Amino acid sequence: MSAYSKTFVYSDVERTNGPFYTDYRSLETIRERIVADIRTRVGNAGAAGVVVAMSGGIDSTLTTALAVEALGTDRVLGLGLPCHKAEGTHVSDARTIAEGMGIDFEEIQLRPLFEAFEGTVASELKPEGASSERGDERALETGNVVARLRMVTAYYAANRGSRLVLGTANRSEQLLGYFTKYGDGAADAYPIGDCYKTEVRALAKHVGIPRRIIGKEPTAGFWATQTDAGELGARYDVIDPLLYRLVDEELPLEEAVTDLRIDRETAEEIAAIHEETAHKRSTPPTPGIAGRTDERGGDESRSLE
């Protein structure tokens, strides 16, 4: 399937509960490794601390908690970056969590920035033949804009405070390209990026994240009714086992479908999403001039087909 499977770093951790790391011993080992990695990366960069965009969801809450354990409360800054009214409850949760952790938290309303973008850039770059039938496509476009505005803000805060930006994406999202390029797909490190959503939930319980946060319906927050399951076509309890077999075990689709006894059409759709979003998981390509090495770690010959 994808060379991305080679980046998984927990292969030496013993699994006692199927393909995922959900038992106490494995979760404790992973927690320790993530905490050590955050501490090392910040130290090697000579940074004063980290910034985390907190949505009030499980991924950003867990990332923040692990950063606090690694660095202490005074070196972690949480940002609440709402753009739509529907996000009010989630930002309130993020603030409550930040206060409970004892970290600084800043809420910045992005609606004025988004409206300025709509009135200048978006109004001038209308696609030819635009019509009301572009509703879903338009929602995705504007959602990507909001994600990029959030990352601009996060990096501004990081620059002002000599901090690193911690991304909050998990392995399931990354394998499906379920993030915005140069939006939530831009960060200096992804502490939980090697953990499937199944493992994120288990690790969140392990470190004591509140149940109401763990139990929230996963969403990227692009629009009011948006959910991960609605966008991806399946819930993570279906997606994760399939991705594990296709990517980590490199099994043929037919064998994975038979093994899991899941709907073939759903499996094909998820596999297609993984393949079609490969460009999101690679460094932008260069032509590959002879004798020039790619210091960015990308594949010189890779294209965005």
C-alpha positions in Angstrom: 0.0 0.0 0.0 2.2 2.9 1.2 5.8 3.5 2.4 4.2 5.5 5.2 3.8 2.2 7.1 7.5 2.2 7.7 7.3 5.3 10.0 5.4 3.4 12.7 7.7 3.6 15.7 6.1 1.3 18.3 6.9 -2.0 16.7 8.9 -3.1 19.7 6.0 -2.6 22.1 4.4 -5.8 23.1 0.7 -6.1 22.1 -1.7 -8.2 24.2 -5.0 -7.0 22.7 -5.1 -7.7 19.0 -3.4 -5.4 16.6 -3.8 -2.3 18.7 -1.9 -1.1 21.8 -4.6 -0.8 24.4 -3.4 -2.7 27.4 -1.9 -0.9 30.4 1.7 -1.9 29.8 1.7 -0.9 26.2 -0.1 2.4 26.8 2.4 3.3 29.6 5.3 2.6 27.3 3.8 4.7 24.6 3.0 7.5 27.0 6.6 7.6 28.2 7.9 7.6 24.7 5.7 10.5 23.5 6.6 12.5 26.6 10.3 11.9 26.1 10.0 12.8 22.4 8.3 16.1 23.1 10.9 17.0 25.6 13.8 16.1 23.3 12.4 17.9 20.3 11.8 21.1 22.2 15.2 20.9 23.8 17.0 20.2 20.5 15.2 23.2 18.9 16.2 25.5 21.8 12.5 26.4 22.0 10.8 28.0 25.0 7.8 25.7 24.9 5.0 24.6 22.6 1.7 25.8 21.2 -1.4 23.6 20.8 -4.6 24.6 19.0 -7.2 23.1 21.3 -10.6 22.2 19.8 -12.1 20.7 22.9 -11.8 17.2 21.3 -9.9 14.1 22.3 -6.9 14.5 20.0 -5.9 18.1 21.0 -6.7 17.4 24.7 -4.5 14.4 24.8 -1.7 16.2 23.0 -1.9 19.0 25.4 -1.9 16.7 28.4 1.2 14.9 27.2 2.9 18.2 26.4 2.2 19.4 30.0 3.7 16.2 31.4 6.8 16.7 29.2 7.4 20.4 29.7 5.4 21.7 32.7 2.5 24.0 32.7 4.4 27.2 32.1 5.8 26.0 28.7 2.5 25.0 27.1 0.2 27.6 25.5 -3.3 26.5 24.5 -5.2 28.3 21.7 -9.0 28.3 21.2 -9.6 29.4 17.6 -13.3 29.4 16.8 -14.8 30.7 13.6 -18.4 29.5 13.7 -21.1 29.9 16.4 -21.5 26.1 16.7 -17.9 25.9 18.0 -18.8 27.8 21.2 -19.4 24.8 23.4 -16.2 23.1 22.2 -14.0 26.2 22.8 -15.6 26.4 26.3 -14.6 22.8 26.9 -11.0 23.6 25.7 -10.8 26.6 28.1 -12.0 24.5 31.0 -9.5 21.8 30.2 -6.7 24.3 29.9 -7.6 25.9 33.2 -7.7 22.5 34.8 -4.2 21.7 33.5 -3.0 25.1 34.7 -1.7 26.3 31.3 -2.2 29.7 29.6 -5.1 29.8 27.2 -5.9 32.4 24.6 -9.2 32.4 22.7 -9.0 34.3 19.4 -12.2 34.7 17.2 -11.3 34.0 13.6 -14.7 35.1 12.1 -13.5 38.6 11.3 -10.5 37.2 9.4 -12.6 34.7 7.6 -15.1 37.3 6.5 -12.3 39.5 5.3 -11.0 36.6 3.3 -14.5 36.0 1.8 -14.9 39.7 0.9 -11.5 40.0 -0.8 -9.8 36.8 -2.0 -12.8 34.5 -2.3 -15.0 37.1 -4.0 -12.3 37.8 -6.6 -11.6 34.1 -7.3 -15.0 32.7 -8.0 -14.8 29.6 -10.2 -16.3 29.9 -13.7 -19.9 28.6 -13.9 -20.3 28.7 -10.1 -23.8 27.6 -9.0 -25.7 26.6 -5.9 -25.1 23.0 -6.7 -21.5 23.4 -5.4 -22.7 23.4 -1.8 -20.6 20.5 -0.5 -17.5 21.5 -2.5 -17.9 25.1 -1.2 -18.2 23.9 2.4 -14.9 22.0 2.0 -13.2 25.0 0.4 -14.2 27.3 3.2 -13.3 24.6 5.8 -9.8 24.4 4.4 -9.5 28.2 4.7 -10.5 28.1 8.3 -8.0 25.4 9.0 -5.2 27.4 7.4 -6.2 30.6 9.3 -5.9 28.5 12.5 -2.4 27.4 11.6 -1.4 30.9 10.7 -2.5 32.0 14.1 -0.8 29.1 15.8 2.5 29.8 14.1 2.3 33.5 14.9 1.9 32.7 18.5 4.8 30.2 18.3 7.0 32.8 16.6 6.2 35.4 19.2 7.1 33.1 22.1 9.9 31.0 20.5 7.8 27.9 20.7 7.1 24.9 18.5 3.7 24.0 17.2 2.4 20.6 18.1 0.0 19.1 15.6 -2.9 17.0 16.9 -3.5 14.5 14.1 -3.6 10.8 14.8 -2.4 7.9 12.5 -5.9 7.1 11.2 -6.4 10.7 10.0 -2.9 10.9 8.5 -3.4 7.6 6.6 -6.6 8.9 5.1 -5.3 12.4 4.4 -8.0 13.6 6.7 -6.4 17.0 7.3 -5.8 20.2 5.4 -2.5 20.8 3.7 -0.7 23.7 5.4 -3.7 23.9 7.8 -3.9 21.2 10.6 -1.4 19.3 8.3 1.3 21.8 9.3 3.1 21.4 12.5 6.6 20.9 14.0 5.7 17.6 15.5 2.8 15.2 15.9 3.0 13.6 19.3 0.1 11.2 18.7 0.7 10.8 15.0 1.7 7.1 15.3 -1.5 6.1 17.2 -4.6 4.9 15.5 -7.9 6.6 16.8 -8.6 3.3 18.7 -5.3 3.8 20.6 -5.9 7.5 21.1 -9.1 6.7 22.9 -7.3 4.1 25.1 -4.4 6.4 25.8 -6.7 9.2 26.7 -8.5 7.0 29.3 -5.0 5.9 30.5 -3.8 9.4 31.2 -7.1 10.6 32.7 -8.8 12.7 30.0 -12.4 13.4 31.1 -15.0 10.9 29.8 -17.1 13.7 28.2 -14.2 14.6 26.0 -13.4 11.0 25.0 -17.1 10.4 24.2 -17.5 13.3 21.8 -18.3 12.5 18.2 -15.1 13.0 16.2 -15.2 16.1 13.9 -12.8 18.3 12.0 -15.1 21.3 12.8 -15.4 22.4 9.2 -19.1 23.1 9.6 -21.8 22.7 12.2 -23.0 19.2 11.4 -19.7 17.8 10.1 -18.5 14.5 11.5 -15.5 12.2 10.7 -17.8 9.2 10.1 -20.0 11.2 7.8 -17.0 12.4 5.7 -15.1 9.2 5.7 -18.0 6.8 5.2 -17.4 4.7 8.3 -16.6 4.9 12.0 -13.1 4.4 13.3 -13.9 1.0 14.8 -14.3 -0.1 11.1 -11.6 2.1 9.6 -8.8 1.3 12.0 -8.7 -2.5 11.7 -8.9 -2.2 7.9 -6.1 0.4 7.7 -4.0 -1.8 10.0 -4.3 -4.8 7.7 -3.9 -2.8 4.4 -1.0 -0.6 5.5 0.9 -2.2 8.4 0.4 -5.8 7.4 0.3 -5.0 3.7 -2.5 -7.5 3.1 -4.5 -7.5 -0.2 -7.9 -5.8 0.0 -9.8 -9.1 -0.6 -8.0 -10.8 2.3 -8.6 -7.9 4.7 -12.3 -7.8 3.8 -12.7 -11.5 4.4 -10.7 -11.3 7.6 -12.8 -8.5 9.0 -16.1 -9.5 7.5 -16.9 -5.9 6.5 -18.8 -4.5 3.5 -16.6 -4.6 0.5 -17.8 -1.3 -1.0 -17.0 0.5 2.3 -13.5 -1.2 2.3 -12.9 -0.2 -1.3 -13.8 3.4 -0.5 -11.5 3.6 2.5 -8.7 2.0 0.5 -9.2 4.5 -2.3 -9.1 7.5 0.1 -5.8 6.2 1.4 -4.3 5.9 -2.1 -5.7 9.2 -3.4 -4.3 11.2 -0.5 -0.7 9.8 -0.7 0.5 13.2 -1.8 -0.6 14.7 1.5 1.9 12.4 3.3 4.9 13.3 1.2 7.2 16.3 0.8 6.3 18.4 -2.3 8.4 17.0 -5.1 11.2 18.7 -7.0 12.3 17.7 -10.6 15.3 15.7 -9.3 18.3 17.3 -10.9 21.2 14.9 -11.1 23.7 15.2 -8.2 21.3 17.2 -6.0 20.1 15.4 -2.9 16.7 16.1 -1.4 17.5 17.4 2.1 13.8 17.6 2.9 13.5 13.8 3.1 11.0 13.5 0.2 11.0 11.3 -2.8 12.5 13.3 -5.7 10.6 11.2 -8.3 7.2 11.3 -6.7 4.4 13.2 -8.4 1.0 14.3 -7.4 -1.0 12.0 -9.6 
